[in-house]
Amino acid sequence: MLRVRNLRTGYEDFQLSANFAVQERSLVAIVGSSGSGKTTLINTIAGFLPVNTGDVEWKARSITSLSPGRRPVSVLFQDHNLFPHLNVERNVSIGLKANLKLDPSEKEKVFETIRKVGLEKYITKKPSELSGGQRTRIALARVLLRCKPLLLLDEAFLGLGPALRLEMLALIMDFVHEENMTLLMVTHDINDAIKLNQKIIFTHDGQVIGPIDIAEFLSSSDLRFRQYLGS
């Protein structure tokens, strides 16, 4: 279980408060208006933003003092953080070892992951030679190679068309189920949350509300939810 206890974090002009728990292997969409705290929450769980007060726990163990690299977390950002001078193989491999010095079994693992995301024909290509969807697949392969149990997505599908967005989301869901991961996905598109069909975390003016069942969220009379949904 991921548990965020009495958390306060943020910046000088913005503070976020959170107190919630997410069961393992859950699919959770994080929604809310721009500037409400979605990315702040993701960055705090990942360890990129320090905690002022409170605690972040995974499986009843505090991870608050751990560096991002030591947390049971992988993050897929909207810019994908790809290295333009590296080809697909090396961009994925860096998720396993930063020095890219892989033994034969590790190389096989890289190739298998690339195959799973459908990029085996493009293994020598650089990011500039690929489409937006293919670049998303490179970043996804790197994240999956890390085999961390908690997967965080921060608008990872931004800029993709509706059909490609659905394809990427289905691919993510398949891998999450296959690897028994827990998914927290920041999105501006409520249809992503509907597709996940599980839980919603709603951020509003620095407050974290939820997790809430998607059906309950969509049918709620809570004015904050109705204003966000536009009804």
C-alpha positions, 0 to 999 in steps of 0.5 A, spaced: 500 500 500 502 507 498 500 511 504 501 519 504 500 521 511 498 528 513 503 531 508 505 538 507 509 540 501 510 545 496 513 552 494 513 559 497 507 561 493 503 554 493 502 549 499 499 542 498 496 538 503 495 530 502 492 524 507 490 518 503 492 511 501 492 507 495 491 499 495 497 495 491 495 494 484 490 500 483 489 504 477 488 511 479 487 517 475 490 524 478 485 530 476 484 537 477 485 544 474 491 547 472 495 549 478 491 545 483 497 540 485 497 534 481 504 534 479 507 537 486 503 530 488 507 526 483 514 529 485 513 529 492 512 521 492 517 520 487 522 524 491 524 530 487 520 535 492 522 535 499 516 534 504 515 539 509 511 535 514 508 528 514 510 522 511 510 517 504 510 510 506 510 504 501 508 497 504 508 500 511 515 503 510 517 510 510 520 512 504 520 519 505 528 520 507 530 516 500 533 519 494 529 518 488 533 513 485 532 508 491 525 509 492 520 503 489 518 508 484 518 509 476 516 516 473 514 517 466 514 525 464 510 528 459 517 530 455 519 523 456 527 525 458 530 522 452 537 523 450 537 525 442 544 523 441 542 516 443 538 510 439 532 507 441 536 501 444 541 506 448 535 510 451 532 504 453 538 501 456 540 507 460 534 505 465 538 499 467 545 502 467 547 509 467 554 507 464 550 503 459 555 497 460 550 491 460 552 484 460 549 479 455 543 477 460 541 485 461 542 486 453 537 480 452 532 484 457 533 490 454 531 487 447 525 483 450 522 490 453 523 494 446 520 488 443 514 488 448 513 496 446 513 494 439 520 498 437 524 492 435 524 495 428 527 501 430 532 499 435 538 503 431 533 510 430 534 516 434 528 520 437 528 525 432 527 520 427 521 517 430 513 519 431 511 522 438 507 515 439 514 511 438 518 516 443 512 515 448 514 507 447 521 508 448 520 512 455 515 507 457 520 501 455 525 504 460 520 505 465 518 498 465 525 495 464 526 498 471 521 494 474 519 498 480 512 497 483 509 504 483 509 507 476 507 515 476 505 518 469 505 526 469 501 527 463 505 522 459 500 522 453 500 530 452 500 532 445 498 525 442 491 524 438 485 521 441 487 514 437 494 514 439 492 516 446 488 510 447 493 505 444 498 508 449 493 507 455 491 500 453 499 498 453 500 501 460 494 498 463 497 491 460 504 492 463 501 494 469 496 488 470 502 483 467 507 486 472 502 487 478 504 495 478 500 500 482 499 506 477 498 513 479 497 517 472 496 525 472 491 527 466 487 533 464 483 528 460 477 525 464 476 520 459 483 517 461 480 516 468 474 513 465 478 508 461 482 506 467 475 505 470 478 504 478 479 510 482 480 518 482 484 522 486 482 530 485 486 536 487 483 542 488 487 549 491 492 545 494 488 539 497 488 532 495 481 529 495 480 521 494 481 516 492 474 516 490 471 510 485 470 513 478 463 512 478 462 516 485 466 521 482 462 522 476 455 522 479 457 526 485 453 533 487 460 536 490 460 543 487 468 542 486 467 536 482 461 539 478 465 545 476 471 541 474 467 536 469 463 542 467 456 540 469 
